[in-house]
């Protein structure tokens, strides 16, 4: 898991991953800010709209399932935590 936390993926590689694979990778990144998650998938500010949308959709699905929690307001300060990690820190 430590290896996965520092792993960098490419937007092209993400197109060949299943939703379950993307979810597993995202859960391995937690806790992390949204902008840092984008960087780990090789997404720049103005590029890879499909990849950004897929990441956001998977994060929203994980949030809806109760596996993660988002804290902060706005795009820049939004940080995702695993549910149990966030509850321990509060």
Secondary structure as UniProt FT lines:
FT   HELIX           2..6
FT   HELIX           11..15
FT   HELIX           19..29
FT   STRAND          32..33
FT   HELIX           34..40
FT   TURN            41..42
FT   TURN            45..46
FT   HELIX           49..64
FT   TURN            65..66
FT   STRAND          68..71
FT   HELIX           74..77
FT   STRAND          79..82
FT   HELIX           83..89
//
